[in-house]
């Protein structure tokens, strides 16, 4: 790491308190990957990507060397001097240093549900999953009417009953999807948190797995794919329930019709995951395979710079602040992402207005007395549920705009936040 000059803010001491006393650190994790090392605090879920020389210098300090000893080692090893005061100040800003009052480093609390995660994602669990999928496949071959179909949605002629039933049924299934991510992560000792967010105009539940970036790459795939694998298992279970509850004449029972109706949105959520430009599970899978760190933010900033250049204005973001791997992939991914957003917005523009117009057209006769009160309530409720998600997404967008803060996309490795749409 070459010598860096630093300008101290007024009243800010950027020098170590003493060059002869070892620094006190929080518990840190180090994960070498190629020419870089991901370093961070598992208790806080904050991580940073450092070059090998910077991580090696930090490791010397972390292992107990004084600032003077570490600086001498760096000079002898790399043939360059290092501004150790500036380096230590940066460590303080990252939250890696303990207060100079003798505070002991906080040990990460035990992660709950770790044993359950290990039991679910074990060889026995994998065998049970394969057996379930095999039984589902055999059932669909024997009875093609079990194959998920759009027609399965209309298990009653009341649109509001369909909408409410699907909404009520999908919430626990979405939570199961997100819980699968969490369990697969907790199996590795990783913490996770569930929240509600937005992907374009979709309201989503999202699971953030702190510390996944500090896990070897090959171990990240199961936590990322766990939700989609669970969705496949849910599809199989619902289809087998429908098959097992057939009436004597071979037709589906009410339970079977509802089960197949609930299954179709699960299939749509699986397809939705392929919209990787919305940072879905497939996006995080691709980022992991490509070795990127914050590809989405880098691509957005690249597009912003292109837009500024087209208008003859200076670039809004410094490309040198981007991680080299993100910068290389963003050259083509930014175009794909832009095309994906255009497609998603066009889909909304071409589908939502016709649905709204159709329901409003049906409302006319009912509002003028040409229909029953139940029919009127049915149409109004269906309309509200059809457009309500877009309204909620708009509210979340406004809140995000107000609370967004500038952040460097390359200095910090972001924790994956897998998402599932609520509809």
SULVEN-V863805 format. One record per pair of residues at least 12 apart in sequence whose C-alpha atoms are under 7 Angstrom apart, sorted by the first residue. I is the first residue (numbers start at 1). J is the second residue. D is the distance in whole Angstrom. If there is no record, write none. Layout:
# SULVEN-V863805
I,J,D / I,J,D
This chain:
# SULVEN-V863805
1,53,6 / 1,54,6 / 1,82,7 / 2,80,6 / 2,81,7 / 2,82,6 / 3,81,6 / 3,82,4 / 3,83,5 / 4,82,7 / 4,83,6 / 6,86,6 / 14,85,6 / 14,86,6 / 14,89,5 / 15,85,4 / 16,85,6 / 16,88,7 / 19,66,6 / 19,67,5 / 19,68,5 / 20,66,5 / 20,67,7 / 20,68,7 / 21,66,5 / 22,61,7 / 22,64,5 / 22,65,6 / 22,66,4 / 22,67,7 / 23,61,7 / 23,66,7 / 24,97,6 / 24,98,5 / 25,62,7 / 25,96,6 / 25,97,4 / 25,98,5 / 25,105,7 / 26,96,6 / 26,97,6 / 26,98,6 / 26,105,5 / 26,106,7 / 27,41,6 / 27,105,6 / 27,107,7 / 28,40,5 / 28,41,5 / 29,41,6 / 31,214,6 / 35,51,6 / 35,52,6 / 36,49,7 / 36,50,6 / 36,51,5 / 36,52,5 / 37,49,6 / 37,50,5 / 37,51,6 / 37,52,6 / 37,55,6 / 38,50,6 / 38,214,6 / 42,108,7 / 42,211,6 / 43,108,5 / 45,210,5 / 45,211,6 / 47,412,6 / 47,413,6 / 48,411,6 / 48,412,4 / 48,413,5 / 49,411,6 / 49,412,6 / 49,413,6 / 57,70,6 / 57,74,7 / 67,84,7 / 71,84,6 / 111,186,7 / 111,189,6 / 111,190,7 / 111,191,7 / 113,183,7 / 113,186,7 / 114,186,5 / 114,187,5 / 114,189,6 / 115,187,7 / 117,183,5 / 117,184,6 / 117,186,6 / 117,187,5 / 118,187,5 / 121,184,7 / 132,236,7 / 133,233,7 / 133,236,6 / 136,236,5 / 136,240,6 / 146,239,6 / 148,263,7 / 148,264,6 / 149,264,7 / 150,264,7 / 152,257,7 / 152,260,6 / 152,261,5 / 153,261,4 / 153,264,7 / 155,257,6 / 155,258,6 / 155,261,7 / 158,378,7 / 159,378,6 / 159,382,6 / 160,378,5 / 160,379,7 / 160,381,6 / 160,382,5 / 163,382,7 / 166,262,6 / 169,262,7 / 171,422,7 / 174,420,6 / 177,227,4 / 177,230,6 / 177,231,7 / 178,206,7 / 178,207,6 / 178,227,6 / 180,226,5 / 180,227,5 / 180,230,7 / 181,223,5 / 181,224,6 / 181,226,5 / 181,227,6 / 182,207,7 / 184,222,7 / 184,223,5 / 184,226,7 / 185,209,7 / 185,223,5 / 190,209,7 / 190,210,6 / 190,211,6 / 190,212,7 / 191,209,6 / 191,210,6 / 192,207,6 / 192,208,5 / 192,209,4 / 192,210,6 / 193,207,6 / 193,208,5 / 193,209,7 / 194,206,6 / 194,207,5 / 194,208,7 / 195,207,7 / 198,393,6 / 198,396,7 / 199,278,6 / 201,390,6 / 201,393,5 / 202,389,7 / 202,390,7 / 202,393,6 / 202,421,6 / 203,389,6 / 203,393,6 / 203,421,6 / 203,422,6 / 204,419,6 / 204,420,5 / 204,421,4 / 204,422,5 / 205,419,6 / 205,420,5 / 205,421,7 / 205,422,7 / 206,417,6 / 206,418,5 / 206,419,4 / 206,420,6 / 207,417,5 / 207,418,5 / 207,419,7 / 208,415,6 / 208,416,6 / 208,417,4 / 208,418,7 / 209,415,6 / 209,416,6 / 209,417,6 / 210,415,5 / 211,415,7 / 212,415,6 / 213,413,7 / 213,415,6 / 217,288,7 / 221,285,7 / 224,281,6 / 224,284,7 / 224,285,6 / 225,281,7 / 228,270,7 / 231,266,6 / 235,263,6 / 235,266,7 / 238,259,5 / 238,260,6 / 238,263,6 / 239,259,7 / 239,260,6 / 241,256,6 / 242,255,7 / 242,256,4 / 242,257,7 / 242,259,6 / 242,260,7 / 243,256,7 / 269,421,7 / 277,337,5 / 277,340,6 / 280,418,6 / 280,419,6 / 281,418,5 / 281,419,7 / 284,416,7 / 292,325,6 / 292,326,5 / 293,326,7 / 293,413,5 / 293,414,7 / 294,326,7 / 294,409,6 / 294,410,7 / 294,413,7 / 294,414,6 / 295,326,5 / 295,330,7 / 297,409,6 / 298,322,7 / 298,326,6 / 298,327,7 / 298,330,7 / 298,409,6 / 299,330,5 / 299,333,7 / 299,334,5 / 300,334,7 / 301,317,6 / 303,334,7 / 304,316,7 / 305,317,7 / 321,408,7 / 321,410,6 / 322,409,6 / 322,410,5 / 323,410,5 / 356,383,7 / 359,379,6 / 359,383,6 / 363,376,7 / 363,379,7
